[in-house]
Amino acid sequence: MPELPEVETVRVGLAPAMEGAAIEKVEVRHRGLRWPIAKDFEKRLTGKKVEGLGRRAKYLLADLSSGDVLLMHLGMSGSFRVGRDSGRGIYYHERSKSKSHDHVVFHMSNGETVTFNDPRRFGSMKLVPRARLDDEPLLRSLGPEPLGNAFDAAMLAQACAGKKTSLKAALSDQRVVAGLGNIYVCEALYRARLSPKRMASTIAGHGGKPNDRARALVEAIKAVLQDAIKAGGSSLRDHRRADGSLGDFQHNFQVYDREGEPCRSCKGKVKRIVQNGRSTFYCPSCQK
């Protein structure tokens, strides 16, 4: 599933085509995404201007002139393709050639078309009144944005204080920190030299105050996410940038998907274990 860097990469790619333009027409070719697209979806979008395109965790949020917010999630295999109504596609890639997977098409007033393609149909689109956004069930339980100014060692330590789960499980919990998934949790823990098996509460001292582990971990989380965004995210199976090109960060993995390979910091080897049903990659020699 796309994580924060991949979704942010998509947002940056879509912004020039959507921000400041009105949605002149909406084609819903398949309503059966993860949740059925509402019957009045097209009516509520047609003629509305996209005033801004933002991101919250792994969700894209299009702020509309109507007072609604279009909430979009890529699911497991979703992607967007941007082109012009003239047929001169400026963004294109092989996986989207099958129109049977083109489920929603937005025709913009600037001549651009934005097509949502999703072979597995785990993605979603939902209109939410802006005034009710804080109460939206999909968003209200999300933790802090890891690249936000408010996210610091004190906040993370407080969230992990007293937790008896592993540090890997805690960081993967969207209520603790939003937008992180398997890849970037593994990579951040490696950079911080912390074992994924370590108990989450060990990054907090007395009274939930942050210790050196918490400070190193927050620094590592921010750094790995920023590096991944600069590289256009990680392309393992489905992720593409909005221009159809692959992300490059997978070439910079230090531990993820490198089982049995030499650690790049010590003489150890990368090991894979299973935690909460997901593969975890780490170096037992330098991650303690």
N, C-alpha and C positions, 0 to 999 in steps of 0.2 A: 504494500500500500504506500502511495506517495506520502512522504513526511514533510515537515515544514519547509525545507529548502526547495523541494520539488514544487510545492504549491506556490511558494513565493516566486519561483522562476516563471511559473505559468501566469501568475498575476502580472508580473512585469511585462511579459510578452503580450498579454491581452489588453493592457491599459491603452496603448495607442489606438487600437481599433474600437474600443468601447467608451472610454471616458470622454465626455462632452458630446457624444452622439446620441441620437434618439433611436429607439428600437422601432423600426417601421413595420416589421412583420415578424411573426414567430411561427415556425413550423414545428409541431410536435409530431414526430413520426412514430414514436413508440412511447406510450405513457407508463409502461411497466418498468420503471427503474427500481431502485431499492424500495422506495415508497412510490405509489402511483402519483403521477403529476396531476395536480388539481384541474378540474374541468374548466375553471375560469382563468387558468394560467395565461393563455394567449391574450385574453381580453384585458387583464390587469397589466400586461407588459406593453401592448401595442401603443405606440405614440409617446411612451415615457422616455425621458432622457436619463442616461447613466451619468450621475453627477460625480461619482467616484467609485473606484474599485479597490477594495481592501481585502485583508486577510485576517482571520482569527483562527489560530491553531492550524488545522488542516482544511479549513473552510475558506472559500472565496465569497466575498460579500459585495454585491453591486448595489450601491445606494441610488435609488430611483427618485425622479422628480415627483412621483405620486405620493411619496412618504413611505413606500414599501422598500424592503431590502430583499434582493434576490440572493438566497443562500444556496451555494453550490458546493458539492463534494465530489471528488474524482473517483471515490471508491477504490477498487482494486486495479482497474484497467482503463479508467476514463482519461480522455485527453481532449484538447481543443485544437481545432484547425481554423486558421484565419485566411481568408482569401477575398477576392473582389467579385461582386455580382457579374462583372463582365466575363467571368470565367478564368481570369488570369490569377491563378492561385499563387500567392506569395509565400504561403506556408503549406507544406504538404509532406506526407511521408507514407511509405508503403502500407503500413498497417491499417490506414484509414481508407483504402481504396474500396472496401466493401461498404456500400451505402446502407446495407442492412444494419450496420452498427452505428450509423449516423442518426441519433435519436432526437436531437433538438438542434434547430438552426435559427440563429438570430440574424435578421437582415437589418443592418444599421444604416442610418441616414447619410453617413459619409461614404457609402458604397461598399463597405466591408461586410463580409458574412462571417459569422462565428459559429462553427459547427462543433457540437459535443458528440464525440464518438466513444462508445463504451461496450466492447464485446461481451463483458460479463454482466453488465447492467446492475452493478453494485453502487454506482454513483447516484446522486440525488440532487433535486432542485426543488426549492420551496420558497414561497413568498411569505415574508413576515413583516407586519407593520413595524416601522422603525421604533415607535413608542413602546412596543412590546419586546424588543430585541433582548433586553436583559433577562426577560422571563422565558425566552425560548428554550425549551427542553434540551435541544441539541447543543446549546452554548452555555447555559447557566452554571453547569457543574465544572466547566473547564478551569484549569489552574492558570497561573500567570504566563504571559508570553516570555519565553526565555531570552529574547533579544530586547525586551522592554527595559526601560530604566529602573523600574521597580523590582525587577528580578535580581536578587543578590544573594550572597551567602547566608545572610540572616534569614531571608525568606525561605530558602531551600532547607536550611537546618531546622527551622520551626516546623516545616511540613513533614520532615522525616523523623523528628524527635519522637521517641517511643515506638516507632514502627519496628515490628519484628520480621517484616518481609526482607527479602534481599534488596540490595541497592539497585540492581538491575530492574526488579519488579517495581520498585518505588518510582524510578525515573520513567518507566513505561506507562505509569498511571497518569492519565490525562488530567486528573484532579490535582496532582502534585505539580506538574509542569506541562504546559500544552504544546502539542506539535511534535514531540519526540517519539520516535519509533525504534524498531530493533537496530537499524543501521547506526543511527547517530548516538544512541545510548552506548552501544559497544565501542564506538570510536571515541566518545567523550570519556568514558571510563578508562580507556587505554591512555589517553593523553593525560589524565589526572593520576595515572598509576594506581588506580583503585580496583580491587577485585570485584567482579559482578556478583560474587557470592557473599561479599561482606554484608553484614546486617545494616539496613538503612539508618538505624538510629546512631551508628557510630560516627556519623558526620556532624552530630550535635553534641555539645557539651552540657554542663549543668544548666538547667532551665531552658534548654533548647537553643543555647547560644552557639553560633558557628565556630568550628575549629578549622585547623589548616586544611583538613580534607574537604570541608565544604567550600572553602575559598578556592582551592585548586579545581574542584569539580565545576563550580560555576564558571570559572575562567575557561575551562576546557569546553564546556557546553557552548558558550558564546562563540569561542574561536572556531570550533568544528562546524557550527551552523553557518557562520559568516564565510568560511572557506568554501563550504558546499554551495552556498548561494552564488558566490563568485564563479564557481565552476559550472553553474547551470544545473545543479542537482546531480543525483546518481541515476544512471540508466542501467537497470539490471534486466528488466523484462518489458515493461510497458511505458515507462516514463519517457516523454519527449518534451523538449521546450516548445513554446508556442510557434516557433518557426520550423518545427519538425525535426530539428537537429537533436542529437543525443546530448545528455548531460555528460560531464567529464569527471565528476568527483570519484567515481568507482575506481579510477586509476590511482587514486590517492589513499585508498583504504589501507589502514595500518594493520587491522586485525580482521575486520568483517570479511567473511567468505574466504579466509586464508588458512583454513585448517591444515596443520602439518607443515606449514611454511615457516621459515626463520623469522623470528621477531626482528624488527628493524631498529630496536634499541638495545637489545642484549643478545646473549647466546642461546636464549630459549626458543621454543617453538610455539606457534599459535595453536591453541586447543579449542575444540568445540564441545560445549555441553548443552543440555536442554534445560531451560528454565521456563516454567509456566507454558509449556508447549511450544516454545520458540527456541531456535538455535541462538546460543550466545558464543561469541568468539572473543578470546582474551589470551594474554600471555601469563601463565602462572608464575613465571620467573620474576617479572618486574611489576606485576599488578598484585598488590597485597591488601 
